C-alpha cells in the first residue's frame, strides 16, 4: 500500500499523485527520482519497455516520463500503449539532443510533451507541474464552436484531444472561419489555461522590428533601446504564444523562430546569454502553408515543427445544415433584448448563401439586417446578400434583378445603410456622403423602413 504524499515544494499537498519513470540508465533514473521526490511526488521506476507496460497495466499513474531508447524497444511503444488503452496518463518522452524528428513523432503519437538531453531540471519541473495540472476529465464539448455537422464535430473532438498535449498546433482555414476561437478553446481546455496567452499578428509587424518584438532586447542594443524589454516569448513564458498569419513571417525570422522551437532558448537582441523559455505554440493562417513551402516562401523544416497537429477549420458553406441554428444564436446575441426574428424566406436565403467571409460575414450580415428590418422581422431584402455569392437554389435560376423595382429598392437600401454606418448614423453626414439633401435622405429612409438606433438621430 502506498504512503500518502508529503507537501510539495510549492506548499500545496498533492493527493496521491504518482509518476512512473522509465529509463535503462540508473544514474538518470536516480536524478529524475530525486527531483520528483523533492516536489512531493511518489515515484515508481521501470528499466525497460516491457516492465513499464506491466506496471501501467497494474497501477494508476498521474504521469509517465520515459526515455526514447531502451534495450527492448523505445519510448514510442509506451506512448502508443497508453493511447491504445485509453489510459488517462499524460506521457512525456526524453529524446536525444537535437533530434526533433523523434520529438515530433512522439507528439503526433499522443505524447504530452518531450524533454531534450542533456536534461534541464528547471524544464523538467515545469513540465511535471503542467502535466499534473491537467483536468482529470476531458473538456466539455464547446458551445462556442457551434454546429452539429460532421466537419465541426471532428474539429471539436480534435481540440479535446490536443488540448491536453503540449504539441505545436497549426490551425488552417479561410478568413472568418474561427481559427482564433479554436486556438482560444485549446488554451482554455488545457493545463496552461491560467497562464499568459500572447496573440501575435505576424503580418502586422515591420520586418526590421521582428527580432526585438519576438525576443526582446537589452538596454543599449540599438538606438532608442533605453531600457531592457521583454519580447513575445518572455511575455508568454509558462503559457501560450499564438502566431496568427504565420505564413507572413519573412524567411530570416523563420530561421530564428525554428531555433527557438528546437532549443527552447531565447536570446534578447544585444544579450550575450540565452534564457530558457517554456511556451506552447499555436499557429494559424488562411493561406495554404504547404503551398507556401512549395513556392519557397516558407521553410519546410519550420513547417514540420509548427504543423505537428493540424486542425482544418471548415468553411461555413460546409455546415449548411447548421446555418439556421448558428444564425439564430447569432441573432439572439446581437439583438440585445430587442424583439427580432427571421422570416422563413430569410433563413432559407441564408442556408443557400455561400458565405465567402464565413462566420464573420454572417455576423456582419445579421448586424446590418437588424438595423434595416421593419417591426423586428428580418426579411430577405434586409440581408443584402450578394447575388454572385449565393448557392444555386433548387427552385430554379430566376435572376435576382426581377422585379426591377424591388431590386432597385434593395440596392438603394444597402447604399443608404453603408453611408449611415460610416457616419455612425448621422443622417446629415450620410446625406452629404451620398450627394443628397437631408430632406431627401430622411424621406428615403422612411420609405425603405430604415430606422436610426436610439440616440443617434440628428435634428433637421
ZISUL-V95255 format. One record per residue. RES is the residue in one letter. PSI is psi in whole degrees, -180 to 180 (NA if undefined). Layout:
BEGIN
RES;PSI + RES;PSI
END
This chain:
BEGIN
X;134 + X;146 + X;155 + X;157 + X;147 + X;172 + X;147 + X;172 + X;-19 + X;-4 + X;-2 + X;136 + X;124 + X;136 + X;93 + X;54 + X;122 + X;139 + X;134 + X;122 + X;131 + X;113 + X;143 + X;-1 + X;112 + X;-37 + X;-37 + X;-42 + X;-42 + X;-42 + X;-46 + X;-44 + X;-46 + X;-42 + X;-44 + X;-34 + X;-38 + X;-22 + X;1 + X;25 + X;154 + X;131 + X;134 + X;149 + X;150 + X;140 + X;-2 + X;173 + X;-46 + X;-41 + X;-39 + X;-44 + X;-37 + X;-44 + X;-37 + X;-34 + X;-28 + X;-19 + X;162 + X;132 + X;151 + X;-14 + X;143 + X;129 + X;116 + X;144 + X;162 + X;-48 + X;127 + X;164 + X;-38 + X;18 + X;-155 + X;171 + X;-23 + X;-34 + X;-37 + X;-44 + X;-47 + X;-37 + X;-47 + X;-41 + X;-45 + X;-37 + X;0 + X;39 + X;139 + X;63 + X;110 + X;136 + X;133 + X;149 + X;138 + X;122 + X;162 + X;149 + X;131 + X;-2 + X;77 + X;-24 + X;-43 + X;-43 + X;-45 + X;-39 + X;-45 + X;-33 + X;-42 + X;-30 + X;-12 + X;7 + X;148 + X;-44 + X;-178 + X;159 + X;138 + X;143 + X;148 + X;144 + X;135 + X;119 + X;-31 + X;-45 + X;-37 + X;-48 + X;-42 + X;-44 + X;-46 + X;-44 + X;-41 + X;-45 + X;-41 + X;-8 + X;4 + X;143 + X;140 + X;-22 + X;156 + X;156 + X;148 + X;153 + X;123 + X;136 + X;-5 + X;-31 + X;95 + X;157 + X;146 + X;6 + X;149 + X;-38 + X;-40 + X;-35 + X;-37 + X;-42 + X;-46 + X;-42 + X;-41 + X;-40 + X;-40 + X;-38 + X;-46 + X;-19 + X;-32 + X;-11 + X;167 + X;8 + X;143 + X;139 + X;135 + X;124 + X;122 + X;161 + X;165 + X;162 + X;136 + X;8 + X;-1 + X;27 + X;-44 + X;-37 + X;-43 + X;-41 + X;-42 + X;-37 + X;-35 + X;-45 + X;-47 + X;-26 + X;0 + X;-177 + X;-15 + X;18 + X;-26 + X;8 + X;170 + X;145 + X;115 + X;119 + X;130 + X;126 + X;104 + X;-22 + X;-6 + X;2 + X;125 + X;142 + X;-37 + X;-11 + X;-4 + X;-49 + X;-45 + X;-32 + X;-41 + X;-41 + X;-9 + X;180 + X;160 + X;154 + X;131 + X;3 + X;-30 + X;172 + X;125 + X;-11 + X;81 + X;-3 + X;163 + X;144 + X;138 + X;153 + X;-172 + X;-40 + X;-43 + X;-39 + X;-31 + X;3 + X;129 + X;-12 + X;-134 + X;138 + X;118 + X;112 + X;97 + X;146 + X;50 + X;-22 + X;-17 + X;0 + X;131 + X;156 + X;-38 + X;-39 + X;-31 + X;-38 + X;-46 + X;-40 + X;-40 + X;-44 + X;-40 + X;-42 + X;-42 + X;-42 + X;-18 + X;38 + X;143 + X;139 + X;121 + X;152 + X;126 + X;-3 + X;155 + X;-11 + X;163 + X;157 + X;143 + X;138 + X;149 + X;96 + X;134 + X;133 + X;130 + X;127 + X;162 + X;154 + X;152 + X;-8 + X;161 + X;104 + X;-34 + X;-38 + X;-35 + X;-35 + X;-46 + X;-37 + X;-3 + X;9 + X;-7 + X;136 + X;135 + X;-40 + X;-37 + X;-36 + X;-45 + X;-31 + X;-38 + X;-32 + X;36 + X;-48 + X;108 + X;140 + X;123 + X;115 + X;130 + X;148 + X;154 + X;-32 + X;-15 + X;-3 + X;38 + X;-36 + X;-15 + X;-7 + X;-42 + X;-44 + X;-45 + X;-41 + X;-41 + X;-42 + X;-37 + X;-41 + X;-44 + X;-35 + X;-39 + X;-26 + X;-13 + X;49 + X;-14 + X;133 + X;127 + X;146 + X;162 + X;144 + X;160 + X;-38 + X;-36 + X;-44 + X;-39 + X;-40 + X;-39 + X;-39 + X;-24 + X;-5 + X;148 + X;-18 + X;70 + X;-24 + X;6 + X;-145 + X;-36 + X;-41 + X;-39 + X;-44 + X;-42 + X;-41 + X;-45 + X;-39 + X;-42 + X;-42 + X;-34 + X;-36 + X;-28 + X;-28 + X;158 + X;136 + X;29 + X;7 + X;116 + X;114 + X;173 + X;-46 + X;-30 + X;-23 + X;-26 + X;47 + X;143 + X;119 + X;-38 + X;-21 + X;3 + X;148 + X;155 + X;131 + X;148 + X;-11 + X;-4 + X;-177 + X;49 + X;134 + X;145 + X;-10 + X;3 + X;142 + X;148 + X;-44 + X;-40 + X;-41 + X;-45 + X;-37 + X;-41 + X;-43 + X;-45 + X;-42 + X;-42 + X;-41 + X;-43 + X;-44 + X;-41 + X;-45 + X;-41 + X;-40 + X;-37 + X;-28 + X;17 + X;40 + X;33 + X;107 + X;-34 + X;-47 + X;-39 + X;-40 + X;-44 + X;-41 + X;-37 + X;-7 + X;30 + X;160 + X;160 + X;-40 + X;-41 + X;-41 + X;-47 + X;-40 + X;-45 + X;-36 + X;-43 + X;-42 + X;-37 + X;2 + X;30 + X;122 + X;139 + X;141 + X;153 + X;133 + X;1 + X;-6 + X;142 + X;156 + X;158 + X;NA
END
